[in-house]
């Protein structure tokens, strides 16, 4: 069973190494590709972790299916039952955490849609009354299409061109279905703690994706940078006091880095050996998790089969 333990440690340790590699690779990719990279890495690493836990949890059940006495399993692997219990406990905790986050997402949407009932407007834009300074993309919910929520205070704080940037930014969030990327990574963090570091990185790159879409829509990168800086400046005081609205917004993420990026030329695909090495490193570290999980499942199955043959032969 030494090989089994090695595979377990390897599969569960891989996310600690793969998450930093994913973040570093995302930093040199254009925003859209960075978001896909982070989301895919989180999903694959979470899947590998779950596969390992399921394999460990099923050892006693595989033995019972093969009519192998559990004491025979314990003779060869004394830790089989405690490990299965531990794996089951971890999976139960993961389910609880994932459900809590899922219901939190649904609760946020429901509260936001109740708030939307106070808004007025046509098409995809709803204007909320009041002096609060805020704007965010509201994903579709229960058959309702997504909307852009903007307060009167935010509209007053921005000039005509800056308002165009704001609306283009939020429309990019809706058209790109960025809330799904965010939800996938957030739910993945319930599976493995190492994946938590991907969440903030993803939020930054989602905002950068929308920034670039807004800059393209208005045809002026400096105007886009000025609009984002002004929106963050006028909205920061309320956000610090009340925590801000937990939806994708033009004022989210590290705004100075976003503004700095908009003052540079439009990002293009990475070039050079360093970038290729980063991509290969991420692919290798992510790829280790799934084969290790499959090898573990196969090894456990073969171990139980061997024990069953030994029992019948004896």
Backbone as numpy.savetxt, mean C-alpha at the origin, in Angstrom:
# Nx Ny Nz CAx CAy CAz Cx Cy Cz
14.08 -31.26 9.63 13.26 -30.04 9.63 14.11 -28.78 9.63
15.43 -28.94 9.59 16.28 -27.75 9.56 16.01 -26.91 8.32
15.81 -27.59 7.17 15.53 -26.86 5.93 14.23 -26.08 6.05
13.23 -26.67 6.69 11.94 -25.99 6.87 12.13 -24.70 7.66
12.89 -24.80 8.75 13.12 -23.61 9.58 13.88 -22.54 8.81
14.85 -22.96 8.01 15.59 -22.00 7.19 14.66 -21.29 6.21
13.78 -22.05 5.58 12.83 -21.46 4.63 11.88 -20.50 5.33
11.44 -20.86 6.54 10.54 -19.98 7.30 11.22 -18.66 7.60
12.42 -18.75 8.15 13.16 -17.53 8.49 13.41 -16.69 7.25
13.79 -17.35 6.15 14.08 -16.63 4.92 12.85 -15.91 4.39
11.74 -16.63 4.31 10.52 -16.04 3.75 9.99 -14.89 4.61
10.09 -15.02 5.93 9.59 -13.96 6.81 10.56 -12.80 6.93
11.85 -13.03 6.64 12.83 -11.95 6.74 12.96 -11.16 5.46
12.58 -11.75 4.33 12.75 -11.07 3.04 12.10 -9.69 3.01
10.86 -9.50 3.52 10.27 -8.16 3.46 11.10 -7.07 4.11
11.87 -7.39 5.16 12.70 -6.38 5.81 13.77 -5.85 4.85
14.25 -6.71 3.96 15.24 -6.26 2.98 14.61 -5.71 1.72
13.46 -6.27 1.32 12.83 -5.86 0.06 12.17 -4.49 0.16
11.60 -4.16 1.32 10.90 -2.87 1.45 11.84 -1.69 1.22
13.04 -1.64 1.85 13.95 -0.52 1.55 14.39 -0.48 0.08
14.58 -1.66 -0.52 14.97 -1.70 -1.93 13.85 -1.13 -2.80
12.60 -1.46 -2.46 11.46 -0.94 -3.22 11.38 0.58 -3.11
11.62 1.10 -1.90 11.56 2.56 -1.72 12.67 3.26 -2.52
13.86 2.69 -2.50 14.98 3.31 -3.22 14.75 3.25 -4.73
14.19 2.14 -5.20 13.90 2.05 -6.63 12.81 3.04 -7.02
11.78 3.16 -6.18 10.70 4.11 -6.48 11.21 5.53 -6.56
12.23 5.84 -5.79 12.76 7.21 -5.76 13.39 7.63 -7.08
13.80 6.67 -7.92 14.44 7.02 -9.20 13.51 6.74 -10.38
12.28 6.33 -10.11 11.32 6.07 -11.17 10.36 7.25 -11.32
9.75 7.43 -12.49 8.68 8.41 -12.62 7.54 8.04 -11.66
6.74 9.02 -11.22 5.74 8.75 -10.17 4.80 7.59 -10.46
4.29 7.50 -11.67 3.34 6.42 -11.99 3.99 5.05 -11.81
5.17 4.87 -12.37 5.87 3.60 -12.26 6.27 3.32 -10.81
6.60 4.38 -10.07 6.95 4.21 -8.66 5.78 3.66 -7.87
4.58 4.17 -8.14 3.39 3.70 -7.43 3.10 2.23 -7.73
3.22 1.86 -8.99 3.00 0.46 -9.35 4.05 -0.45 -8.71
5.29 0.01 -8.66 6.37 -0.78 -8.06 6.11 -1.01 -6.57
5.77 0.04 -5.84 5.54 -0.08 -4.40 4.33 -0.95 -4.11
3.26 -0.78 -4.87 2.05 -1.56 -4.63 2.26 -3.04 -4.95
2.92 -3.32 -6.08 3.19 -4.71 -6.44 4.11 -5.37 -5.43
5.13 -4.65 -4.96 6.04 -5.21 -3.97 5.30 -5.54 -2.68
4.44 -4.61 -2.22 3.68 -4.86 -1.00 2.77 -6.07 -1.14
2.11 -6.19 -2.29 1.18 -7.29 -2.50 1.90 -8.63 -2.56
3.03 -8.69 -3.29 3.76 -9.95 -3.43 4.42 -10.37 -2.11
4.97 -9.41 -1.38 5.62 -9.74 -0.11 4.59 -10.18 0.92
3.44 -9.53 0.94 2.38 -9.94 1.86 1.88 -11.35 1.50
1.74 -11.60 0.19 1.31 -12.94 -0.23 2.29 -14.02 0.16
3.60 -13.75 0.04 4.60 -14.74 0.44 4.55 -15.01 1.93
4.34 -13.97 2.73 4.24 -14.15 4.19 3.04 -14.99 4.55
1.90 -14.72 3.93 0.69 -15.49 4.21 0.87 -16.94 3.81
1.52 -17.19 2.67 1.74 -18.57 2.22 2.58 -19.35 3.22
3.60 -18.71 3.78 4.44 -19.38 4.78 3.63 -19.73 6.02
2.84 -18.79 6.49 2.04 -19.03 7.70 1.01 -20.13 7.48
0.38 -20.12 6.31 -0.60 -21.18 6.02 0.08 -22.54 5.99
1.27 -22.61 5.39 2.00 -23.88 5.35 2.31 -24.40 6.74
2.76 -23.53 7.64 3.06 -23.95 9.01 1.80 -24.36 9.76
0.73 -23.62 9.54 -0.52 -23.89 10.25 -1.12 -25.24 9.87
-0.86 -25.69 8.64 -1.53 -26.90 8.13 -0.79 -28.19 8.46
0.35 -28.14 9.13 1.09 -29.38 9.40 0.24 -30.41 10.16
-0.38 -30.06 11.30 -1.20 -31.06 11.99 -2.37 -31.56 11.15
-2.96 -30.68 10.35 -4.10 -31.08 9.53 -3.67 -32.01 8.40
-2.50 -31.73 7.80 -1.98 -32.64 6.79 -1.72 -34.02 7.38
-1.20 -34.03 8.61 -0.94 -35.32 9.27 -2.24 -36.08 9.49
-3.29 -35.39 9.92 -4.57 -36.08 10.16 -5.17 -36.60 8.86
-5.01 -35.84 7.77 -5.52 -36.31 6.48 -4.80 -37.56 6.01
-3.52 -37.66 6.32 -2.73 -38.83 5.94 -2.81 -39.93 7.00
-3.67 -39.72 8.03 -3.85 -40.70 9.11 -2.53 -41.00 9.83
-1.74 -39.94 10.02 -0.49 -40.05 10.77 -0.75 -39.58 12.19
-0.49 -40.39 13.21 -0.68 -39.93 14.60 0.15 -38.69 14.88
-0.42 -37.76 15.57 0.28 -36.51 15.84 1.55 -36.75 16.65
1.53 -37.81 17.48 2.74 -38.09 18.27 3.90 -38.48 17.37
3.59 -39.11 16.21 4.65 -39.46 15.27 5.26 -38.20 14.65
4.41 -37.24 14.38 4.89 -35.96 13.86 5.77 -35.27 14.89
5.34 -35.33 16.15 6.09 -34.67 17.22 7.42 -35.37 17.50
7.49 -36.66 17.21 8.77 -37.36 17.39 9.84 -36.80 16.46
9.41 -36.46 15.25 10.36 -35.93 14.26 10.52 -34.42 14.41
9.42 -33.75 14.68 9.45 -32.28 14.82 8.66 -31.90 16.06
9.29 -31.84 17.22 8.58 -31.56 18.48 7.87 -30.20 18.48
8.34 -29.28 17.67 7.75 -27.94 17.68 6.60 -27.78 16.69
6.17 -28.90 16.06 5.16 -28.79 15.00 3.87 -28.16 15.50
3.34 -28.64 16.62 2.08 -28.11 17.13 2.24 -26.68 17.66
3.27 -26.39 18.50 3.44 -24.99 18.92 3.62 -24.02 17.75
4.36 -24.46 16.72 4.55 -23.59 15.56 3.23 -23.37 14.82
2.45 -24.44 14.69 1.14 -24.31 14.03 0.22 -23.38 14.81
0.24 -23.50 16.13 -0.58 -22.61 16.97 -0.12 -21.16 16.83
1.20 -20.96 16.81 1.74 -19.60 16.65 1.36 -19.02 15.29
1.48 -19.84 14.24 1.12 -19.37 12.90 -0.36 -19.02 12.83
-1.20 -19.87 13.44 -2.63 -19.58 13.45 -2.94 -18.31 14.21
-2.24 -18.08 15.32 -2.47 -16.86 16.10 -2.07 -15.61 15.32
-0.93 -15.72 14.62 -0.48 -14.58 13.81 -1.48 -14.29 12.69
-1.98 -15.34 12.03 -2.95 -15.13 10.97 -4.24 -14.53 11.50
-4.66 -14.96 12.69 -5.86 -14.37 13.29 -5.66 -12.89 13.57
-4.47 -12.54 14.10 -4.17 -11.13 14.34 -4.15 -10.34 13.03
-3.61 -10.95 11.98 -3.58 -10.28 10.68 -4.99 -10.02 10.16
-5.87 -11.00 10.32 -7.25 -10.83 9.87 -7.94 -9.70 10.65
-7.72 -9.67 11.95 -8.33 -8.62 12.78 -7.83 -7.24 12.35
-6.50 -7.12 12.18 -5.93 -5.83 11.77 -6.44 -5.41 10.39
-6.48 -6.37 9.45 -6.95 -6.05 8.10 -8.41 -5.62 8.11
-9.24 -6.31 8.89 -10.65 -5.94 8.97 -10.83 -4.56 9.59
-10.04 -4.27 10.63 -10.12 -2.94 11.25 -9.78 -1.85 10.25
-8.73 -2.09 9.45 -8.35 -1.08 8.47 -9.38 -0.97 7.35
-9.93 -2.11 6.95 -10.96 -2.08 5.91 -12.17 -1.29 6.38
-12.64 -1.56 7.60 -13.80 -0.83 8.11 -13.47 0.64 8.33
-12.21 0.94 8.67 -11.82 2.34 8.80 -11.91 3.04 7.46
-11.46 2.38 6.38 -11.58 2.96 5.05 -13.04 3.22 4.70
-13.89 2.24 4.98 -15.32 2.40 4.66 -15.94 3.52 5.48
-15.54 3.62 6.75 -16.06 4.67 7.61 -15.66 6.05 7.11
-14.42 6.18 6.66 -13.95 7.46 6.12 -14.78 7.85 4.91
-15.02 6.89 4.01 -15.81 7.18 2.82 -17.24 7.58 3.17
-17.83 6.85 4.11 -19.22 7.17 4.48 -19.32 8.56 5.10
-18.35 8.91 5.98 -18.37 10.25 6.58 -18.19 11.32 5.51
-17.29 11.04 4.56 -17.03 12.02 3.50 -18.26 12.20 2.61
-18.96 11.12 2.31 -20.14 11.24 1.47 -21.28 11.94 2.22
-21.35 11.76 3.53 -22.34 12.54 4.30 -22.00 14.02 4.24
-20.71 14.33 4.30 -20.27 15.71 4.17 -20.58 16.25 2.77
-20.49 15.38 1.77 -20.75 15.80 0.40 -22.18 16.27 0.20
-23.09 15.79 1.04 -24.48 16.20 0.92 -24.66 17.70 1.15
-23.69 18.32 1.81 -23.76 19.77 2.07 -23.25 20.58 0.90
-22.61 19.92 -0.07 -21.97 20.64 -1.17 -22.92 20.95 -2.30
-22.52 21.91 -3.12 -23.27 22.28 -4.32 -22.30 22.30 -5.49
-22.82 22.03 -6.68 -21.96 22.08 -7.84 -22.48 21.19 -8.95
-21.79 21.20 -10.06 -22.16 20.40 -11.23 -21.01 19.47 -11.60
-21.35 18.41 -12.30 -20.32 17.48 -12.76 -19.61 16.80 -11.61
-18.28 16.76 -11.68 -17.52 16.04 -10.66 -17.07 16.95 -9.52
-17.49 18.22 -9.51 -17.04 19.16 -8.49 -18.15 19.50 -7.52
-17.83 19.39 -6.23 -18.74 19.82 -5.17 -18.03 20.86 -4.32
-18.67 21.97 -4.10 -18.11 23.05 -3.29 -18.79 23.05 -1.93
-17.98 22.94 -0.87 -18.50 22.91 0.48 -18.48 24.30 1.09
-19.54 24.69 1.79 -19.56 26.01 2.42 -18.61 26.07 3.61
-18.24 27.30 3.99 -17.41 27.48 5.18 -16.05 28.05 4.85
-15.37 28.48 5.91 -14.05 29.11 5.76 -12.90 28.11 5.86
-13.18 26.83 6.15 -12.10 25.84 6.18 -11.43 25.78 4.81
-10.13 25.54 4.83 -9.35 25.50 3.58 -8.95 24.05 3.33
-9.64 23.40 2.40 -9.35 21.99 2.13 -9.85 21.60 0.75
-9.30 20.52 0.23 -9.72 19.94 -1.04 -9.24 18.51 -1.06
-10.05 17.60 -1.56 -9.65 16.20 -1.62 -10.48 15.46 -2.66
-9.96 14.34 -3.11 -10.66 13.48 -4.06 -11.49 12.46 -3.28
-12.77 12.38 -3.61 -13.69 11.47 -2.93 -14.01 10.31 -3.86
-13.48 9.11 -3.58 -13.73 7.96 -4.47 -15.21 7.59 -4.51
-15.60 6.89 -5.56 -16.97 6.41 -5.67 -17.32 5.46 -4.54
-18.61 5.43 -4.18 -19.04 4.62 -3.05 -20.51 4.26 -3.23
-20.81 2.95 -3.18 -22.18 2.45 -3.27 -22.91 2.99 -4.49
-22.28 2.82 -5.64 -22.89 3.21 -6.90 -22.75 4.66 -7.26
-22.18 5.48 -6.37 -21.99 6.89 -6.67 -20.60 7.10 -7.27
-20.52 7.93 -8.29 -19.24 8.19 -8.94 -18.39 9.13 -8.08
-17.09 9.07 -8.29 -16.18 9.90 -7.52 -16.40 11.39 -7.76
-16.11 12.18 -6.75 -16.28 13.63 -6.83 -15.05 14.33 -6.28
-14.92 15.59 -6.63 -13.87 16.45 -6.07 -14.52 17.39 -5.07
-14.02 17.38 -3.86 -14.57 18.21 -2.79 -13.62 19.39 -2.55
-14.14 20.59 -2.66 -13.35 21.79 -2.44 -14.16 22.74 -1.56
-13.52 23.29 -0.56 -14.21 24.25 0.31 -14.16 25.64 -0.31
-15.13 26.47 0.12 -15.15 27.86 -0.33 -13.86 28.56 0.10
-13.37 28.23 1.30 -12.15 28.85 1.78 -10.96 28.56 0.88
-10.87 27.34 0.36 -9.77 27.00 -0.55 -9.90 27.75 -1.86
-11.09 27.85 -2.40 -11.28 28.56 -3.66 -10.92 30.03 -3.51
-11.25 30.61 -2.37 -10.93 32.02 -2.15 -9.42 32.24 -2.02
-8.72 31.25 -1.51 -7.28 31.40 -1.26 -6.44 31.29 -2.52
-6.99 30.74 -3.60 -6.23 30.50 -4.82 -6.70 31.41 -5.94
-5.75 31.72 -6.84 -6.09 32.47 -8.04 -6.71 31.55 -9.08
-7.24 32.12 -10.19 -7.89 31.31 -11.22 -7.00 30.19 -11.76
-5.76 30.51 -12.11 -4.87 29.48 -12.62 -4.55 28.42 -11.59
-4.39 28.82 -10.34 -4.09 27.88 -9.26 -5.28 26.96 -9.00
-6.49 27.49 -9.15 -7.68 26.63 -9.00 -7.70 25.55 -10.07
-7.28 25.92 -11.28 -7.23 24.93 -12.37 -6.25 23.82 -12.02
-5.11 24.18 -11.43 -4.13 23.17 -11.00 -4.74 22.27 -9.94
-5.41 22.87 -8.97 -6.03 22.10 -7.88 -7.01 21.07 -8.42
-7.90 21.50 -9.30 -8.91 20.59 -9.83 -8.27 19.50 -10.69
-7.26 19.85 -11.48 -6.57 18.84 -12.30 -5.88 17.83 -11.41
-5.30 18.28 -10.31 -4.63 17.38 -9.37 -5.62 16.37 -8.79
-6.75 16.86 -8.30 -7.72 15.95 -7.69 -8.37 15.03 -8.72
-8.57 15.54 -9.93 -9.13 14.68 -10.99 -8.15 13.55 -11.34
-6.85 13.84 -11.25 -5.86 12.79 -11.51 -5.96 11.68 -10.47
-6.22 12.05 -9.22 -6.42 11.04 -8.18 -7.61 10.13 -8.52
-8.69 10.73 -8.99 -9.88 9.95 -9.30 -9.68 9.09 -10.54
-9.18 9.68 -11.61 -9.03 8.93 -12.86 -7.99 7.82 -12.73
-6.95 8.04 -11.91 -5.94 7.02 -11.70 -6.31 6.00 -10.65
-7.48 6.19 -10.01 -7.95 5.28 -8.95 -6.86 5.09 -7.88
-6.30 6.20 -7.46 -5.19 6.16 -6.51 -5.60 5.62 -5.16
-6.89 5.72 -4.82 -7.33 5.19 -3.52 -7.15 3.68 -3.45
-7.19 3.00 -4.60 -7.00 1.54 -4.59 -5.54 1.19 -4.28
-4.61 1.94 -4.85 -3.19 1.73 -4.52 -2.98 1.90 -3.01
-3.55 2.98 -2.47 -3.39 3.27 -1.05 -3.99 2.17 -0.19
-5.17 1.69 -0.58 -5.84 0.66 0.21 -5.06 -0.66 0.20
-4.54 -1.04 -0.97 -3.77 -2.28 -1.07 -2.56 -2.26 -0.15
-1.80 -1.17 -0.19 -0.59 -1.08 0.63 -0.95 -1.00 2.11
-2.01 -0.26 2.44 -2.41 -0.15 3.84 -2.84 -1.51 4.39
-3.60 -2.28 3.62 -4.02 -3.61 4.08 -2.83 -4.56 4.15
-1.85 -4.39 3.27 -0.66 -5.24 3.30 0.15 -5.04 4.58
0.10 -3.84 5.15 0.85 -3.59 6.38 0.30 -4.39 7.55
-0.93 -4.88 7.43 -1.48 -5.73 8.48 -0.86 -7.13 8.46
-0.21 -7.48 7.35 0.37 -8.81 7.19 1.80 -8.88 7.72
2.58 -7.85 7.44 3.99 -7.85 7.85 4.39 -6.44 8.26
4.99 -6.26 9.44 5.34 -4.90 9.89 6.35 -4.19 8.99
7.19 -4.94 8.28 8.18 -4.30 7.42 7.54 -3.51 6.29
6.31 -3.86 5.93 5.65 -3.19 4.81 5.09 -1.83 5.20
5.08 -1.51 6.49 4.57 -0.20 6.92 5.37 0.94 6.32
6.67 0.71 6.08 7.52 1.77 5.55 7.15 2.14 4.11
6.40 1.27 3.42 6.01 1.56 2.05 4.85 2.54 1.97
4.10 2.68 3.06 2.88 3.48 3.03 3.17 4.96 2.78
4.10 5.54 3.57 4.42 6.96 3.39 5.06 7.21 2.02
5.90 6.27 1.58 6.53 6.41 0.27 5.48 6.40 -0.83
4.50 5.51 -0.71 3.44 5.46 -1.72 2.64 6.75 -1.73
2.32 7.28 -0.55 1.54 8.52 -0.50 2.26 9.65 -1.24
3.57 9.75 -1.02 4.35 10.78 -1.69 4.28 10.61 -3.20
4.48 9.40 -3.68 4.52 9.18 -5.14 3.13 9.30 -5.76
2.06 8.98 -5.02 0.72 9.22 -5.54 0.47 10.71 -5.73
0.92 11.51 -4.76 0.77 12.96 -4.90 1.62 13.49 -6.05
2.83 12.92 -6.21 3.68 13.33 -7.32 3.04 12.96 -8.67
2.40 11.80 -8.73 1.70 11.38 -9.95 0.62 12.41 -10.30
-0.17 12.82 -9.30 -1.22 13.81 -9.54 -0.63 15.18 -9.85
0.49 15.52 -9.21 1.16 16.80 -9.51 1.56 16.87 -10.98
2.18 15.80 -11.47 2.63 15.79 -12.86 1.45 15.85 -13.82
0.35 15.18 -13.48 -0.84 15.23 -14.32 -1.41 16.65 -14.35
-1.39 17.34 -13.20 -1.90 18.72 -13.15 -1.00 19.65 -13.94
0.33 19.47 -13.82 1.26 20.32 -14.57 1.07 20.13 -16.07
0.83 18.91 -16.50 0.59 18.65 -17.93 -0.72 19.28 -18.38
-1.74 19.20 -17.51 -3.06 19.74 -17.87 -3.03 21.26 -18.06
-2.29 21.97 -17.21 -2.25 23.44 -17.33 -1.10 23.91 -18.21
-0.16 23.01 -18.51 0.96 23.36 -19.38 1.96 24.31 -18.76
2.04 24.33 -17.43 2.95 25.27 -16.76 3.40 24.64 -15.44
4.62 24.14 -15.39 5.11 23.47 -14.20 5.30 24.45 -13.04
5.72 25.67 -13.34 5.93 26.65 -12.27 4.60 27.06 -11.64
3.57 27.21 -12.45 2.24 27.52 -11.92 1.75 26.39 -11.04
1.97 25.14 -11.48 1.57 23.99 -10.68 2.30 23.99 -9.34
3.59 24.26 -9.36 4.37 24.30 -8.12 3.86 25.40 -7.19
3.57 26.58 -7.74 3.08 27.68 -6.91 1.72 27.37 -6.31
0.84 26.72 -7.09 -0.50 26.40 -6.60 -0.44 25.40 -5.45
0.40 24.40 -5.59 0.52 23.38 -4.55 1.12 23.98 -3.28
2.13 24.83 -3.44 2.73 25.48 -2.29 1.73 26.38 -1.57
0.94 27.14 -2.33 -0.03 28.04 -1.71 -1.15 27.25 -1.01
-1.64 26.19 -1.67 -2.70 25.39 -1.06 -2.23 24.75 0.24
-0.99 24.27 0.26 -0.46 23.67 1.48 -0.26 24.72 2.57
0.16 25.91 2.17 0.42 26.97 3.14 -0.86 27.43 3.82
-1.91 27.66 3.03 -3.14 28.17 3.62 -3.90 27.06 4.36
-3.65 25.80 3.97 -4.37 24.71 4.62 -3.63 24.09 5.78
-2.36 24.44 5.98 -1.55 23.76 6.99 -2.02 24.03 8.40
-2.47 25.27 8.69 -2.85 25.59 10.06 -4.05 24.76 10.51
-5.05 24.64 9.65 -6.21 23.84 10.02 -5.85 22.38 10.16
-4.95 21.90 9.28 -4.56 20.49 9.34 -3.80 20.18 10.61
-2.94 21.09 11.04 -2.19 20.87 12.26 -3.14 20.84 13.46
-4.19 21.65 13.42 -5.11 21.71 14.54 -6.05 20.52 14.57
-6.54 20.10 13.38 -7.56 19.06 13.35 -7.12 17.76 12.75
-5.90 17.66 12.29 -5.41 16.40 11.75 -5.65 16.23 10.27
-6.48 17.11 9.69 -6.70 17.01 8.25 -7.66 15.90 7.90
-8.16 15.93 6.68 -9.09 14.89 6.24 -8.30 13.72 5.67
-8.59 12.49 6.09 -7.78 11.33 5.70 -8.07 10.80 4.30
-8.08 11.68 3.30 -8.25 11.27 1.92 -7.16 11.95 1.08
-6.95 11.46 -0.13 -5.92 12.02 -1.00 -6.21 13.48 -1.29
-5.24 14.32 -1.00 -5.45 15.76 -1.10 -4.20 16.42 -1.67
-4.40 17.59 -2.29 -3.29 18.34 -2.86 -2.29 18.78 -1.81
-2.71 18.85 -0.54 -1.82 19.30 0.53 -1.18 18.16 1.30
-1.32 16.93 0.81 -0.76 15.77 1.51 0.71 15.57 1.15
1.39 14.82 2.03 2.77 14.45 1.73 3.76 15.57 1.98
5.04 15.31 1.77 6.09 16.33 1.94 6.04 17.35 0.82
5.30 18.43 1.05 5.05 19.42 0.00 6.33 20.05 -0.54
7.33 20.43 0.30 8.54 21.03 -0.28 9.22 20.16 -1.33
9.27 18.85 -1.10 9.87 17.95 -2.09 9.05 17.91 -3.37
7.74 17.97 -3.23 6.87 17.96 -4.41 7.05 19.24 -5.22
7.12 20.37 -4.53 7.31 21.65 -5.22 8.66 21.67 -5.92
9.69 21.19 -5.23 11.02 21.15 -5.83 11.03 20.30 -7.09
10.33 19.16 -7.06 10.29 18.28 -8.23 9.59 18.96 -9.41
8.56 19.76 -9.13 7.85 20.44 -10.21 8.67 21.57 -10.83
9.64 22.07 -10.09 10.51 23.12 -10.63 11.63 22.55 -11.50
11.71 21.21 -11.54 12.68 20.54 -12.39 11.99 20.06 -13.67
12.74 19.64 -14.69 12.11 19.11 -15.90 11.25 17.89 -15.60
10.33 17.60 -16.49 9.43 16.46 -16.32 10.24 15.17 -16.20
9.92 14.32 -15.22 10.70 13.09 -15.03 10.50 12.11 -16.17
11.55 11.38 -16.49 11.48 10.35 -17.53 11.93 9.04 -16.92
11.82 7.98 -17.69 12.24 6.67 -17.20 13.70 6.65 -16.82
14.06 5.83 -15.85 15.44 5.79 -15.38 16.38 5.20 -16.42
17.60 5.68 -16.37 18.64 5.14 -17.25 19.87 4.83 -16.41
20.70 3.95 -16.93 21.98 3.71 -16.26 21.99 2.41 -15.50
23.20 1.95 -15.20 23.38 0.67 -14.53 22.86 0.65 -13.11
22.95 1.79 -12.41 22.47 1.82 -11.02 20.98 1.54 -10.95
20.21 2.13 -11.86 18.78 1.91 -11.86 18.45 0.46 -12.22
19.15 -0.06 -13.21 18.90 -1.46 -13.56 19.26 -2.38 -12.41
20.35 -2.07 -11.71 20.74 -2.88 -10.56 19.68 -2.83 -9.47
19.10 -1.63 -9.26 18.04 -1.51 -8.26 16.82 -2.34 -8.63
16.44 -2.30 -9.91 15.29 -3.07 -10.35 15.55 -4.57 -10.20
16.75 -5.00 -10.58 17.08 -6.42 -10.44 17.14 -6.83 -8.98
17.66 -5.94 -8.12 17.71 -6.25 -6.69 16.33 -6.42 -6.10
15.42 -5.52 -6.46 14.05 -5.64 -5.95 13.39 -6.91 -6.47
13.56 -7.17 -7.77 12.95 -8.37 -8.34 13.48 -9.62 -7.64
14.78 -9.63 -7.36 15.37 -10.80 -6.71 14.86 -10.98 -5.29
14.81 -9.89 -4.52 14.38 -10.01 -3.13 12.91 -10.36 -3.03
12.08 -9.77 -3.90 10.66 -10.10 -3.90 10.46 -11.53 -4.37
11.23 -11.95 -5.39 11.05 -13.29 -5.95 11.44 -14.38 -4.97
12.30 -14.08 -4.01 12.70 -15.10 -3.05 11.54 -15.53 -2.18
10.66 -14.59 -1.84 9.59 -14.88 -0.89 8.65 -15.96 -1.40
8.17 -15.82 -2.65 7.21 -16.80 -3.18 7.82 -18.19 -3.34
9.01 -18.35 -3.99 9.59 -19.69 -4.06 9.86 -20.31 -2.70
10.28 -19.49 -1.74 10.52 -20.02 -0.40 9.23 -20.54 0.21
8.14 -19.79 0.00 6.84 -20.24 0.53 6.40 -21.53 -0.15
6.57 -21.61 -1.48 6.19 -22.83 -2.20 7.06 -24.01 -1.78
8.37 -23.76 -1.63 9.27 -24.83 -1.20 8.91 -25.31 0.19
8.52 -24.38 1.06 8.11 -24.77 2.41 6.87 -25.65 2.37
5.86 -25.22 1.59 4.63 -26.01 1.50 4.93 -27.40 0.94
5.76 -27.46 -0.10 6.10 -28.76 -0.69 6.87 -29.62 0.31
7.82 -29.01 1.00 8.61 -29.77 1.97 7.77 -30.33 3.10
6.83 -29.52 3.60 5.95 -30.01 4.67 5.06 -31.15 4.18
4.56 -31.01 2.95 3.73 -32.07 2.40 4.52 -33.36 2.24
5.73 -33.25 1.71 6.55 -34.44 1.52 6.94 -35.07 2.87
7.15 -34.21 3.86 7.48 -34.71 5.19 6.32 -35.54 5.76
5.10 -35.04 5.62 3.93 -35.76 6.12 3.73 -37.04 5.33
3.93 -36.99 4.02 3.80 -38.18 3.18 4.82 -39.25 3.63
6.05 -38.83 3.91 7.08 -39.74 4.36 6.70 -40.38 5.70
6.17 -39.53 6.60 5.75 -40.05 7.90 4.61 -41.05 7.74
3.68 -40.77 6.80 2.55 -41.68 6.57 3.03 -43.03 6.06
3.98 -43.03 5.13 4.52 -44.28 4.60 5.23 -45.06 5.71
5.97 -44.32 6.55 6.67 -44.99 7.65 5.70 -45.64 8.62
4.60 -44.97 8.89 3.60 -45.51 9.82 2.96 -46.75 9.24
2.60 -46.70 7.94 1.97 -47.87 7.30 2.94 -49.04 7.20
4.23 -48.67 6.91 5.22 -49.72 6.79 5.56 -50.37 8.13
5.41 -49.51 9.20 5.73 -50.07 10.52 4.56 -50.82 11.09
